[in-house]
């Protein structure tokens, strides 16, 4: 079942305006220290984890704000200190922080204590679908009297919050333009450094990345049999609506038959904010669930994947760093373009051969797995997309973000970096 929509989220935001105001006033009166406070809407991972490692290596005092026992456990396994973000201690940590690092929004930390901190919004992917101020979904409210006024108020609140961002990394100049527009920020704050979240896709050799990624899957309880191809299906969020591409019983039979014929495994990762019903109607070892409850951050597992199936997810840009073939399953393109919209033309990303149903997917996937020339051609197309959208692929995006932050006045480390640590 879908678990969140902009409409319900914005309604809750409007009801919390007095708390925002009180928190803002209190935070401005409390002197800020030098601690770096981290949060991430996807759990312990994404670009926040990459920056955490650089910051703590450099000697910064840092803490991570969590929202669940799962996040506490994941952080503890990595030796990360945590505080529950909705607690009084979480508010105090946010209000006293010298630096705030988020990946989704100010709700990644305590939303009432962020005013006045040096704020880094890492975001969580190159936008393909329109986001922020560029999307009508962002200011959506329930259909009540005065909805137009409420939408305008939400828009003003969004702009006001965005102005608190000091650094927003972009993957390239093309991506920077999208982020500037979506957040209403200038190029003095949106900087082309590359995204920290994808450094893991450019670090080490291909064999080293695949071995590490296989370890990530294995630690999540997902083992791909030796010699089998791994296919990841990862649809994007549809603002609380169900995924229109959940396979029917008949489609599942055809999918499983193809997987067995081509010795492949399908890993299904429905969006954490829009879970769908993906259980096959018959027992099979060829389909595994890889949702956020299994693996909070999928990026580190991508080098162990051979083919991506998605619709409008930014993963299509990420896997280009690995020259991974992509099959686009987009059964609702016209409706999605109308309600959410895209940056540029969709066919510039998909190549114009989007599948509208699982039969179309299998028509593309079967020869891709059977013919190395077909596989190579789709891999080359994926790599070409990456070259247009990623300025850097050297594994040092996080270092560049850190240097920009320090140059712009982010709080100094508690101790100087020693030899071998990040400057």
ABEGO torsion letter per residue (X at the ends): XBABBAAAAAAAAAAAAAAAAAAAAAAAABBBBABBBBBBAAEBEEAAAAAAAAAAAAGBBBBBBBABAAAAAAAAAAGBBBBBAABAAAAAAAAABABBBBAABAAABBAAAABGBBBBBAEAEBBABBBEAABAAAABBBBBBGAAAAAAAAAAAAAAAAAABABBBBABAAAAAAAAAAAGBBAAABBBAEBAAAAAAABEBAAAAAAAAAAAAAAAGBBBBBGBBBBBBBBBBAGGBBBAABBBAAAAAAAAAAAAAAGBBBBBBBBAABBBBABBABBBAABBBABAAABABAAAAAAABABBBBBABAAAAAAAAAGBBBBBBBAAAAAAAAAAEBBEBAAAAAGGABBABAAAAAAAAAAAAABAAAAAAAAAAAAAAAAAABABAAGAAAAAAAAAAAAAGBBBBABBBBBGBBX
